[in-house]
Amino acid sequence: MKKRIAFTLTVMLLLSVISVGAYAEESAPAQNTTLYGDADGDGTVSIIDATRIQRHLADFSPPVSEENMKAALVSGDKVLSVIDATLIQRLLAGIINVFPVEEQAQLPTEKEDTVMKMTINNTPVTVEWEDNEAVAALREAVKEKTVTINMSMYGGFEQVGSLGMSLPRNDVRITTSPGDIVLYSGDQMVVFYGSNSWAYTRLGHITDKTQAELTQLLSNGNVSITLTP
C-alpha cells in the first residue's frame, strides 16, 4: 500500500511539472517578457515560488529579489501579499488559467477617442481629466481641430484664457491647488500654480509637475496652451 501511495504522489508531481512547464512556455513567448509567478527567477512557475513569497512576507531568507518582484506581483496590486502566493497555488492546481495582472494587461488602458493631450509653451504635461459634461464637450471639440488658448497671468497664482467656445457649466465654490485646471464663466480655462477660492467647474489636474515646476512654467509671463487628441 505504501508503495502504491508513493507511486501515485510521484505521478502527480510529474504531471504538475509538465503542466507548469507548458504554462511557462505559453507565458513567455519572447525574450525579456515577464514570466508572472516566477518569484525566484528560475524560469519556471512552481510551488517553490509561492513558498518564496510566503518566506519573504515572514521576513525569512531568501526573500523575493528586487529584480523578481514584478514577476511575483501576480495579483495586479503594487504591494506583495499572501494573495500573490495563493494565486500561484491556484494556477498550479488548475483552478485559474491566468493571473489577474495578465488579464489587466490585456485590457485597453485608455480608448483613443478619450485621449486629450495638453502642452504649455510646447512643454507636454500629464493631465488627469474630470469625467463631466464640460470635459466631454471640450474633448469633442479637440477631436475636430487643435485648440490653442492664449493665456494671461492673473493675480500671481493663475493663468487664464478664452477657449473660444462655451462649455457646459457645473460651477461650485472650491479652493484650488497648484495644477488644477478649471472652467470659469463657461468659456475660459484657468490653470493654477497657486490657489484661489471661487465658483468653477473642474476640468482636470496636472499630475506630473511639482508646485515649483508649475510656478516656473506658469509664472514667468503669458503662455500658450495647446490641446490635441
N, C-alpha and C positions, 0 to 999 in steps of 0.2 A: 504494500500500500504506500509506504514512504517513497519507494522508487517511482511509482506512478505519479504521485503528487509532485515530486521533483522534476519529472519529465514534463508534466503539464506546465509548471511555472517556467521552465526553460523555453518551451514553445511560445508561451505568451510574451516572454521577454524578447524573443527573436522577432515576433510579429510587431511588437512595439518599436523596435529598432528600425525595421523595414518601413513602417508607417512614418516614423519621424524622418527617415532619410528621404522618402518621397516628398514629404512636406518641405524639407529644406531645399530640394531641387526646384519645387514649384515656386517657393517664396523668394528665391534668389536667382532670377533669370539673367542678371547682368552683374558685372563686376561693380564693386563699391555700392551695391544695393544692401540696405539694412535687412538682416535676417531677424525679424522680430521674434523674440522668445529666446534668442541665443545670448543669455545673460553672462555666460562665461567665455564667450568668444571663441569656442572651439569649432564653429562652422556647422553645428547641428543643434536641434532643439530636443532636449531630453529632460527627464525628471531632475537631473543634476542642476539644470538652470533654475527650476522652481526652488530647489534647495538653496542655491546660491543667493537668491533674492531673500529667502527667509533668514539665512545667516546674516546677510547684510543688514536687515531690519533689526536683528537681535544684537547687532554690533559684534558678531563673531567673524573671524577670518576664515577664508578670504572673502572680502567684500566684492560687490559689483564695481568694476573699474569705471573710471570716467568715460573711457572710450567705448565701453559696452553698455553704458546707461541708456542710450537711446533705444537699443535693441530690447532692453529689459522693460521699458515702459510700454507694455502691450495694451494697457487699458485705455490709452489715449490721454491720460492725465499727465501733468508735468511733474508730479511727485510720486516716487516709488512707494508702493504699498503692498499689503498682503493680497490685494486684488490681482496684482500682476502675477504673483506666484500661482494663485488659484486658476487664473485664465490659462496659464501654461498647462497645468494639470488637466483642465477641462479639454484642451485641444488634444493632448496626448491620449485622453480617454475617448476621443471621438465625439464628445458632446458638442463641440463647436468646430467649425472648419477654418475659421479665420479670426484673427484678433480684432477687437474694436478699433485699434489705431489704424489698421489696414483698411477697415471699412470707411473710416473718416477720410483717409487719403483718397479714396475713390469718389467722394462727394465733391461737387463743384464748390470751390471756396467762395466765388462771387460771380454771378452771371455778368457777361459782358455788357448787357444792356442796363445794368445798375451801377456801373463804374462811373465816377466823375473825378477827374484829376484836377489839382489846383497848383498853380505856381505863383510865387510872389517875386516880381522882378526877376523872372527866369530861374528862381530857386524853387524846386519842387518841394511841396510839403505834404505830409500824410494827414488826411482828414477822416475822422470818424463822423460820417454824416448822420443826421437825425432821420428817423423814419416818420415823416409827416408830409402833409399836402404841399407845403412850401418847397421842400427839397425835391419832391416828386415832380412838381411843375418846373423847377429850375433844371432838373436833370433832363426833362423832355426838351427844354429849350437848347440845352447844350448839345443834345444829340443832333439837332438841326444845324447848328453852327457854333463855332468857338465864341465864348462870351468873354469879353475883355472889360474890366472895370477899372476906371481911373480913380484911385483912392486919394484922399487928402487927410493929413494928420489933423486930429482934433482933440483938444483937452489934455494932451500929454499922456493919453492912455489908450488911444484907438486910432484906427484908420477907417474912413467911411467914404463910400462912393455909390453912385447911381447904377443900378442894374440895367437900366434901360427897359424895364418891364415891371409889371406888378405881379406879385405872388400872393397866394392865399395866406391870410394872417391868422395867427392864434396867439395874440400878444398876452403875455403875463409878466408881472413885475418880477424881475430876477436881479441878482447881483452876479455880474460876470466875473470870470477869471481869465488870466492870460491864456491865449489860444482859442478862446471862444469865438465862434462866428455866428452872427445873428442877423435877422431881418428887422430893419427899422422903417416904420411908416409904410410898409408894404412894398417899397420899391428901392430900398437902399441896403447894401450889405455893409456890416460893420465887423471889423476884425480887431480883437483886443490884445494889447500887450501889457495892459494894466487892468483896472477893474472899475466898474460903474454899475449903479443901480437904476434901472429904468424898465419900461414895458417893451419887451421884444418878443419875437418869435425865434426860437432856437433853430439854427441851421446845421451846426456841427462844431467840431473841436479839433484843433491841430494837435496831433499826438506825438509827433517826432521831434519837437523843439522844446528846449528848456525856456524858462522865463527870460533868462539872459540872452538866449539866441533869438527869441521873439523880439525883445527890445532892440537888439542890434539890427534885426531885419526890418522893423516897422517904425522905429523912432528917429530915423535919420533922413526925413524928407518924405515927400509923396511917393507912393508906389503904384505899380500896375499889377492887377491880379488877372490871371487867365484861367478860365475853366474849360476843360476839354473832356471828351468822352473817354 
